[in-house]
Amino acid sequence: MNFDLSIVIPTCNGLHLLRENLPSIQAAARVHQRETAGLTEIIVVDDGGRDETARVLPSEFPDVYLVTRQRNQGFAITCNVGLKSSRFPLVALLNNDVRVEEDYFLYQTLHFQDPTVFAVTAKVFEWDQPIFATGGKYGRFRRGFWSLYTNYDTSTPEAAEWIEKRQLLSTYAIGGFSTYSREKLEALGGFNELLSPFHWEDVDLSYRGWKRGWEVHYEPRSIAHHRTSATINTHYKKAFVRDAAVRNRLLFHWINLHSPTYIVRHLIMLGVLFVTRLWVLDFRFYRSLFQAMRQLRQVRRLRKLERKSAERTDADLSRLLKRFYRSAPIQIYYNQREVLRKHPEYKDVEV
């Protein structure tokens, strides 16, 4: 097994975050290299930033390879640029606002000894509080859409064997703290750039991987600390972020849903939303809907490609995930208050 690892970090006006977090990433890369004998490289892709990243980073972090882009185009396109600039068979993606533990990469890359693994996602805590932020993603198809906002974690003695055998599944790998098989990334064509600048691109990527017959795993021993939305909230208005999320959620479903019953359920709920959003004066929904509809030509092209390449149906994936949720020793968390109630030991975690 080749453990050579490329670490790709997209950034935009984030020099202060890179200065804060790159040392932990470099330390984790050294641990990975020492324990696996694999080579590592760190690539920072500056997505049209206007701060001093391009001038300062090479002098302060000479071992980091910097790629600069003239125009800001968002997470998906920037990650694809980083992928094309990388050299190694494993590719880790990290947000610039993420600090990692020293064995972060080591625990993730071990999963790729299984050739069916496409991606591995991490356990993440809030930056300055001992609060579980995200872990394994619990997903289910309900009310015409995939619901993917719920996390799960493991804490029982029974879970130790599942963790050791690397059997924990995740509906998707979060783009800001996950590692991928480069070969499979390239087979998928990387992130779907139609979903720029952000939101749902990592869901789309994992979902397409699942339907190709691969797996997405959760590794709770791989731990990161995240300043939630430190970049998005600084550079984009809340209305723009919300509109992008709704638009891309629609595009994701239109491209990737192929099972007839799932399509019908989605269209029925879309019709319900079209009527009820007017009652509550949610005009932004219609703006996002019409923005998505303007991409229908691209949607048809991508939909045809994904349907032709799929090894699993939507229903197959739903059944697979349901079997895992029923059998695995996991705890599902719907919000942070519930996390602390069910998982009080997180109060004592060092951050």
Phi and psi in degrees as a GROMACS rama.xvg file:
@    title "Ramachandran Plot"
@    xaxis  label "Phi"
@    yaxis  label "Psi"
@TYPE xy
-89.2292  117.129  ASN-2
-99.7375  14.6467  PHE-3
-60.9469  133.975  ASP-4
-131.677  128.419  LEU-5
-101.524  131.633  SER-6
-111.388  116.07  ILE-7
-110.758  127.79  VAL-8
-125.464  107.033  ILE-9
-76.1384  145.327  PRO-10
-150.252  154.959  THR-11
-151.149  114.052  CYS-12
53.5639  41.5746  ASN-13
-120.289  31.7963  GLY-14
-58.1116  -40.5174  LEU-15
-63.1652  -35.028  HIS-16
-73.3527  -39.2989  LEU-17
-64.1839  -42.4137  LEU-18
-59.9548  -35.128  ARG-19
-76.9672  -36.6648  GLU-20
-107.968  -23.2751  ASN-21
-59.5953  -37.1557  LEU-22
-57.1291  -38.9293  PRO-23
-68.9594  -34.7769  SER-24
-69.9296  -40.6794  ILE-25
-63.4132  -40.232  GLN-26
-64.2475  -42.4954  ALA-27
-66.0874  -35.135  ALA-28
-65.3354  -38.6844  ALA-29
-65.8804  -40.6325  ARG-30
-62.643  -45.1942  VAL-31
-59.8403  -43.8089  HIS-32
-65.8192  -40.8851  GLN-33
-66.6277  -41.4425  ARG-34
-82.4128  -26.6384  GLU-35
-111.677  -10.8749  THR-36
64.457  16.0978  ALA-37
-88.1772  147.733  GLY-38
-77.209  156.243  LEU-39
-135.464  153.418  THR-40
-143.53  147.807  GLU-41
-117.302  125.119  ILE-42
-120.486  121.907  ILE-43
-105.099  126.265  VAL-44
-108.959  111.383  VAL-45
-85.4523  109.019  ASP-46
-87.9309  70.8824  ASP-47
68.2244  27.9753  GLY-48
-69.0454  158.266  GLY-49
-118.246  12.4198  ARG-50
-90.2467  -159.256  ASP-51
-95.0206  16.9847  GLU-52
-55.4481  -48.5562  THR-53
-63.2394  -30.9173  ALA-54
-86.5589  -40.9923  ARG-55
-86.7026  -39.6657  VAL-56
-57.5441  -44.7584  LEU-57
-60.9678  -30.3654  PRO-58
-82.7538  -36.2601  SER-59
-84.6315  -28.5525  GLU-60
-132.453  72.6082  PHE-61
-64.7056  -19.6593  PRO-62
-84.6255  -4.23086  ASP-63
-95.178  130.764  VAL-64
-87.0205  124.951  TYR-65
-107.173  128.67  LEU-66
-113.212  126.612  VAL-67
-110.809  140.075  THR-68
-122.154  143.413  ARG-69
-79.0233  -27.9981  GLN-70
-124.361  136.51  ARG-71
-76.4924  124.013  ASN-72
-130.717  1.83356  GLN-73
99.4484  176.893  GLY-74
-62.9047  -49.3568  PHE-75
-60.8894  -49.5318  ALA-76
-66.223  -40.4053  ILE-77
-64.7178  -41.6552  THR-78
-63.9558  -38.1753  CYS-79
-64.708  -36.6256  ASN-80
-62.8694  -43.5494  VAL-81
-62.951  -39.6382  GLY-82
-60.168  -44.8527  LEU-83
-66.5726  -25.3509  LYS-84
-86.8619  -10.3522  SER-85
-87.3941  163.532  SER-86
-116.772  -18.124  ARG-87
-107.039  161.915  PHE-88
-73.4188  -15.5773  PRO-89
-115.468  136.739  LEU-90
-127.667  116.745  VAL-91
-98.559  132.565  ALA-92
-108.129  134.625  LEU-93
-137.343  136.494  LEU-94
-65.6065  157.845  ASN-95
-74.7376  -9.94397  ASN-96
-104.506  32.7479  ASP-97
-122.151  131.48  VAL-98
-109.421  135.34  ARG-99
-117.533  155.4  VAL-100
-76.4819  161.887  GLU-101
-64.5516  -30.2307  GLU-102
-98.4033  18.126  ASP-103
-54.7581  -55.4733  TYR-104
-70.4755  -35.7149  PHE-105
-58.3213  -48.7002  LEU-106
-66.9241  -33.7179  TYR-107
-71.6526  -45.8758  GLN-108
-68.5482  -24.2102  THR-109
-60.7034  -26.637  LEU-110
-63.0544  -25.633  HIS-111
-80.1974  4.06507  PHE-112
-65.7332  -22.519  GLN-113
-88.2413  116.122  ASP-114
-68.3869  -10.6477  PRO-115
-86.3692  -8.28463  THR-116
-78.5123  127.238  VAL-117
-96.3639  -42.4328  PHE-118
-151.564  155.409  ALA-119
-134.203  131.051  VAL-120
-112.016  158.425  THR-121
-103.578  170.083  ALA-122
-90.1641  133.629  LYS-123
-128.434  133.806  VAL-124
-108.52  156.956  PHE-125
-59.383  155.27  GLU-126
-61.0292  -51.5492  TRP-127
-119.082  16.939  ASP-128
-136.325  144.545  GLN-129
-79.0651  57.0942  PRO-130
-119.337  126.813  ILE-131
-62.2267  121.907  PHE-132
-99.785  -44.1332  ALA-133
-160.493  154.325  THR-134
-151.036  -127.741  GLY-135
-66.5924  138.399  GLY-136
-94.1852  123.972  LYS-137
-95.3656  115.845  TYR-138
-124.646  144.925  GLY-139
-151.917  150.229  ARG-140
-91.595  115.963  PHE-141
-148.239  143.924  ARG-142
53.4351  37.3088  ARG-143
81.9707  1.32285  GLY-144
-137.775  155.575  PHE-145
-76.1244  123.818  TRP-146
-96.232  118.238  SER-147
-132.414  21.8244  LEU-148
-95.1437  2.39407  TYR-149
-103.135  142.424  THR-150
-108.621  159.429  ASN-151
-134.1  160.611  TYR-152
-145.971  178.469  ASP-153
-128.815  139.734  THR-154
-147.56  -9.25222  SER-155
-81.8024  157.969  THR-156
-57.9929  -32.2686  PRO-157
-64.4206  -23.5646  GLU-158
-74.2297  -21.3809  ALA-159
-57.4645  -41.1192  ALA-160
-67.4528  -39.2707  GLU-161
-63.2582  -40.2385  TRP-162
-67.0065  -46.1344  ILE-163
-62.2413  -37.3704  GLU-164
-85.9024  -0.191412  LYS-165
56.0085  56.1162  ARG-166
-110.62  4.59085  GLN-167
-83.4107  127.305  LEU-168
-100.494  156.782  LEU-169
-136.609  137.472  SER-170
-57.6613  -37.9128  THR-171
-150.927  162.148  TYR-172
-99.2605  126.912  ALA-173
-72.5545  125.226  ILE-174
-59.5324  -25.2634  GLY-175
-81.7366  -10.6042  GLY-176
-157.078  68.2232  PHE-177
-147.528  162.949  SER-178
-123.917  142.897  THR-179
-128.695  155.556  TYR-180
-76.314  120.359  SER-181
-61.0238  -41.787  ARG-182
-58.3803  -43.3373  GLU-183
-74.4915  -35.9108  LYS-184
-56.711  -45.9463  LEU-185
-67.454  -36.0992  GLU-186
-62.7024  -32.1315  ALA-187
-84.3753  -9.41048  LEU-188
79.8131  18.5543  GLY-189
73.3576  -161.096  GLY-190
-68.749  147.771  PHE-191
-75.0222  109.203  ASN-192
-73.8202  -10.1442  GLU-193
-64.5686  -23.2026  LEU-194
-92.7453  22.8804  LEU-195
-74.816  156.46  SER-196
-83.9432  -20.6647  PRO-197
-167.537  167.652  PHE-198
84.4463  125.982  HIS-199
75.3024  -5.05678  TRP-200
-68.4831  -33.7783  GLU-201
-76.6837  -33.0903  ASP-202
-62.439  -48.0108  VAL-203
-57.6434  -45.3992  ASP-204
-62.1126  -47.727  LEU-205
-65.68  -40.8017  SER-206
-62.3695  -42.0293  TYR-207
-65.022  -36.6451  ARG-208
-63.7399  -44.6321  GLY-209
-57.3382  -44.1136  TRP-210
-73.6806  -16.9604  LYS-211
-78.4128  -5.34393  ARG-212
102.334  7.26777  GLY-213
-96.2586  -176.782  TRP-214
-128.137  151.101  GLU-215
-117.028  128.557  VAL-216
-112.57  160.701  HIS-217
-114.896  131.781  TYR-218
-120.969  97.9806  GLU-219
-71.5881  -11.5961  PRO-220
-85.7845  -8.32978  ARG-221
-95.0959  107.447  SER-222
-117.687  134.19  ILE-223
-130.916  163.342  ALA-224
-126.516  130.347  HIS-225
-125.325  131.717  HIS-226
-85.5051  96.4991  ARG-227
-56.665  122.803  THR-228
53.5747  36.0146  SER-229
-63.8686  -30.5365  ALA-230
-88.6183  -49.846  THR-231
-60.4737  -47.262  ILE-232
-66.7862  -23.3897  ASN-233
-80.5226  -33.3255  THR-234
-109.402  -9.42561  HIS-235
-131.4  145.511  TYR-236
-71.8036  148.901  LYS-237
-58.9493  -38.1607  LYS-238
-63.4993  -39.8757  ALA-239
-65.076  -43.2949  PHE-240
-62.1715  -44.615  VAL-241
-64.0595  -43.4762  ARG-242
-62.4529  -41.3841  ASP-243
-63.6142  -39.6296  ALA-244
-64.4369  -44.3612  ALA-245
-67.4507  -46.1852  VAL-246
-58.8151  -48.1684  ARG-247
-71.4304  -28.8509  ASN-248
-62.02  -42.8066  ARG-249
-65.0163  -46.8608  LEU-250
-60.6139  -40.688  LEU-251
-55.9599  -48.2541  PHE-252
-68.806  -39.9488  HIS-253
-66.0956  -33.2263  TRP-254
-78.2335  -39.4391  ILE-255
-105.78  -16.7189  ASN-256
-81.3255  122.38  LEU-257
-127.631  -23.4632  HIS-258
-66.6382  128.402  SER-259
-53.3278  -45.8523  PRO-260
-64.6013  -35.0971  THR-261
-67.2359  -40.7501  TYR-262
-62.9069  -44.9776  ILE-263
-61.8014  -45.7252  VAL-264
-61.8631  -38.5825  ARG-265
-65.7941  -45.2675  HIS-266
-65.5313  -37.8582  LEU-267
-61.6717  -47.6386  ILE-268
-66.5646  -34.8711  MET-269
-62.7676  -39.4288  LEU-270
-64.4294  -39.9552  GLY-271
-62.0917  -44.5616  VAL-272
-63.815  -38.6684  LEU-273
-59.2637  -36.7275  PHE-274
-80.7942  -48.011  VAL-275
-74.7487  -27.4014  THR-276
-63.6426  -27.4401  ARG-277
-69.0337  -37.4105  LEU-278
-60.2597  -35.3486  TRP-279
-99.3276  11.2719  VAL-280
58.6935  37.8458  LEU-281
-90.381  74.2566  ASP-282
-70.5864  -21.2613  PHE-283
-64.6868  -31.1328  ARG-284
-59.1642  -43.4271  PHE-285
-67.7407  -35.8812  TYR-286
-63.0408  -44.1933  ARG-287
-65.9693  -39.3995  SER-288
-61.8171  -46.009  LEU-289
-71.6094  -30.877  PHE-290
-62.6375  -41.8474  GLN-291
-66.0016  -40.693  ALA-292
-64.8852  -27.0849  MET-293
-67.8162  -13.2441  ARG-294
-101.02  16.6215  GLN-295
-62.685  -32.7975  LEU-296
-62.8493  -45.5277  ARG-297
-64.8501  -39.5174  GLN-298
-58.9638  -46.4706  VAL-299
-61.0265  -41.1979  ARG-300
-64.1159  -48.0234  ARG-301
-68.9786  -36.3369  LEU-302
-61.3427  -44.5137  ARG-303
-61.8896  -42.0622  LYS-304
-63.6785  -47.3197  LEU-305
-68.2857  -38.006  GLU-306
-64.2295  -40.0392  ARG-307
-66.366  -32.7432  LYS-308
-90.5087  -11.7761  SER-309
-70.7984  138.918  ALA-310
-103.773  -22.1418  GLU-311
-117.648  150.262  ARG-312
-90.6325  169.651  THR-313
-59.0547  -41.9393  ASP-314
-66.1816  -37.7711  ALA-315
-59.364  -46.4706  ASP-316
-65.0957  -41.682  LEU-317
-60.6945  -43.4888  SER-318
-65.4338  -40.1865  ARG-319
-61.0012  -46.2465  LEU-320
-67.0918  -39.1611  LEU-321
-61.6155  -41.4455  LYS-322
-61.2785  -41.12  ARG-323
-64.2811  -46.2859  PHE-324
-62.4282  -34.9807  TYR-325
-72.3341  -32.9859  ARG-326
-98.39  -26.7977  SER-327
-80.3685  145.25  ALA-328
-81.7729  76.6014  PRO-329
-121.495  158.735  ILE-330
-119.347  130.882  GLN-331
-97.7159  133.796  ILE-332
-121.578  125.152  TYR-333
-95.9732  -19.7062  TYR-334
-160.748  170.028  ASN-335
-70.0896  -30.765  GLN-336
-62.9758  -40.2806  ARG-337
-69.0605  -33.7631  GLU-338
-56.6841  -49.9627  VAL-339
-69.1733  -31.7038  LEU-340
-69.3487  -42.5841  ARG-341
-85.0662  -20.9323  LYS-342
-134.265  62.1382  HIS-343
-63.5241  -19.831  PRO-344
-64.8916  -17.6928  GLU-345
-65.8754  -19.5971  TYR-346
-62.9586  -24.3644  LYS-347
-102.857  7.21409  ASP-348
-73.869  137.959  VAL-349
-75.1271  135.039  GLU-350
